[in-house]
Amino acid sequence: MKAVHILGIGSPSGDDRAGWLAVDALLASDVRARHEGMVIEKLDRPGASLIPRLENASWVILVDAMQGGGQPGRIRHFNQQDWHGYGHGLSSHGIGVLDALSLAHALGFLPPRLDLYGIEVGSVGPGETAGYEVLAAAQWLAAWIADSLEEAAA
């Protein structure tokens, strides 16, 4: 398998840590040791600086918090066909993740495969800790991503 980049996007505000929590769970596993060249990073509201992190990857997996009106901890998967036009505009990240991905698409910088996972959040207040539902969802998603990587490598 060529280079896989797993990027957890978030901030230190309550459930907005969802992407970071998923990355923490992956880092605690041995997934990186089994996949040479894998990049696993936590990004704090990257905006357009997300685009260079897509380079040199054959598969990018992004995990971010989302507010879609559902129950906290609900996970949604968006592939490249799904996220176009889903929702653009300003977010707590300044230029949002979908805006950065749209710009990367226009510039021809998207990897061959890109999967975006959103974890539905509840409270994202500064100084708050992530809720149990979001923590559990992030851990479940990390295990699911690890299993997906193993299947793809087989």
C-alpha positions in Angstrom: 0.0 0.0 0.0 1.3 3.5 -0.9 1.5 6.4 1.6 -1.6 6.8 3.8 -2.1 10.0 5.6 -4.6 10.0 8.5 -5.4 13.5 9.7 -7.4 14.3 12.8 -8.8 17.8 12.7 -9.9 19.7 15.8 -9.4 22.3 18.5 -9.1 22.1 22.2 -12.8 23.0 22.7 -15.0 20.2 24.0 -16.3 17.7 21.4 -14.4 19.6 18.7 -11.5 17.3 19.8 -13.3 14.4 17.9 -10.6 14.1 15.2 -7.8 14.3 17.7 -9.3 11.6 19.8 -9.5 9.3 16.9 -5.9 10.0 16.0 -4.9 9.4 19.7 -6.6 6.0 19.6 -4.8 5.1 16.3 -1.4 6.2 17.8 -2.0 4.0 20.8 -2.5 1.0 18.5 0.3 -0.6 16.4 -1.3 0.5 13.1 1.6 2.7 12.1 4.2 0.0 12.7 2.3 -2.3 10.3 2.2 0.3 7.5 5.4 1.8 6.2 5.2 5.5 5.3 2.0 6.2 7.1 1.5 9.7 8.4 -0.8 10.2 11.4 -1.2 13.8 12.5 -3.4 16.0 14.7 -4.2 19.4 13.1 -5.6 22.4 14.9 -8.0 24.2 12.6 -5.8 23.9 9.5 -7.8 25.8 6.9 -6.0 26.0 3.6 -2.8 24.6 5.2 -4.6 21.2 4.9 -3.8 21.2 1.2 -0.1 20.5 1.4 -0.8 17.6 3.7 -2.6 15.8 0.9 0.5 15.7 -1.2 2.4 12.4 -1.8 -0.5 10.3 -0.4 -2.4 7.7 -2.2 -5.1 7.6 0.5 -6.0 10.4 2.9 -8.3 9.7 5.8 -9.7 12.9 7.5 -11.6 12.8 10.8 -13.3 15.9 12.0 -16.1 17.1 14.3 -19.4 17.9 12.6 -22.6 19.6 13.6 -25.4 18.2 11.6 -28.1 18.2 14.1 -27.8 14.5 15.0 -27.0 12.7 18.2 -23.5 13.3 19.6 -21.2 10.4 18.6 -23.0 9.6 15.3 -20.4 9.0 12.6 -20.9 10.0 8.9 -18.6 9.0 6.1 -18.1 11.2 3.1 -16.1 10.1 0.0 -15.1 12.4 -2.8 -18.5 12.0 -4.5 -20.3 12.9 -1.2 -18.6 16.0 0.1 -18.8 18.1 -3.0 -21.4 20.7 -2.3 -22.3 19.2 1.1 -21.8 22.4 3.1 -19.4 25.2 2.6 -18.6 28.4 4.3 -17.0 29.6 7.5 -16.6 27.2 10.3 -14.8 27.2 13.6 -11.8 26.4 11.5 -12.0 29.7 9.5 -11.9 28.3 6.0 -13.6 24.9 6.5 -12.3 21.5 5.7 -14.7 21.1 2.8 -13.7 24.5 1.4 -10.0 23.4 1.6 -10.8 20.1 -0.1 -12.7 22.0 -2.9 -9.7 24.2 -3.4 -7.4 21.2 -3.5 -9.7 19.6 -6.0 -9.6 22.7 -8.2 -5.8 22.8 -8.0 -5.5 19.1 -8.8 -4.0 18.2 -5.4 -6.4 15.6 -4.2 -5.1 12.1 -3.7 -6.5 9.1 -5.6 -8.6 8.2 -2.5 -9.9 10.5 0.2 -12.3 9.5 2.9 -13.8 12.1 5.3 -15.4 11.0 8.6 -17.4 13.4 10.6 -18.3 12.7 14.2 -21.4 14.5 15.4 -20.7 16.7 18.4 -22.6 18.2 21.2 -20.8 20.9 23.2 -17.7 22.6 21.8 -17.2 25.2 24.6 -13.6 26.4 25.3 -12.1 24.5 28.2 -14.6 21.7 28.2 -13.7 18.1 27.8 -15.1 15.8 25.1 -18.3 14.0 26.0 -18.5 10.2 26.5 -20.4 9.7 23.2 -17.8 11.5 21.1 -14.9 9.7 22.9 -16.5 6.3 22.3 -17.3 7.1 18.7 -13.7 8.3 18.1 -12.3 5.0 19.6 -14.7 2.9 17.5 -13.8 4.8 14.4 -10.1 4.4 15.0 -10.6 0.6 15.3 -12.7 0.6 12.1 -10.0 2.6 10.2 -7.3 0.2 11.4 -9.3 -2.7 10.2 -9.9 -1.0 6.8 -6.2 -0.4 6.4 -5.5 -4.1 7.1 -8.2 -5.1 4.5 -6.7 -2.7 1.9 -3.2 -4.1 2.5 -4.3 -7.7 2.0 
